[in-house]
């Protein structure tokens, strides 16, 4: 019985160390291992593809993803409680804020949307657009979805 | 005097609001407006170009940059107090950890290096490699630089 207990303790200790080692190793998440998703029609207008790269974690509390908007596609109006950083990687897009500003965005442009600013982003009516989105997390939440961007609002540029 | 005071208060209030409005607007940092830098030879071996995209800020405490390594170029050994996320965007590269593992990395691969793990990353000996680096900040610091990766360590793959 004593020997069994010793084995059990040794096993527990080795499992704990294995767990610690695994979580503290550098990890590679290979290309092709993160399935693309079609973005929801209750949050996006038109055809939008979402490619997750990193989830928000306790150690790195921001998600990273590629998002591709077909021509005419865009997000609904929304805000981010901890802000959002975008980097355009291809195509041409638009981003608008509730104050009425709409800006054309091109590859290499970087956009900072501060916390709680109502905005939208998407493709132009004729070009697709892909951006990286790096979105902070606050109290377990990274976005508050609002109403659709109307055609009139989208075409106001 | 009373009127002057009223003016002064009104001016102060309008400045405060102007300041608030400016800092709380969505901002676009255009492509071409963030000069590339040659990485320091006391932290990198070979030719490495650093293209900053976003600095770490109070609201978004992680920097974002593109880094391009010419063939054979790599970082010195280093650790990150708040971890680092990499996304390979072109070429082919290598990343190694102090436990002796070296992994080949290709476009679309995503790498998570947890806090305080001693690692290096760079190009292969024949291909250049560009990655995005998203690096967390802790207590005002995002990296601790260590010794160079020797040719023997680099060629151990």
Interface residues (C-beta under 8 A of the other chain):
Chain A: X23 X24 X25 X26 X27 X28 X29 X30 X31 X32 X34 X53 X54 X59 X60 X62 X64 X82 X83 X85 X87 X88 X95 X97 X99 X101 X103 X105 X106 X107 X108 X109 X110 X111 X112 X113 X114 X115 X117 X119 X132 X134 X136
Chain B: X23 X24 X25 X26 X27 X28 X29 X30 X31 X32 X34 X53 X54 X59 X60 X62 X64 X82 X83 X85 X87 X88 X95 X97 X99 X101 X103 X105 X106 X107 X108 X109 X110 X111 X112 X113 X114 X115 X117 X119 X132 X134 X136
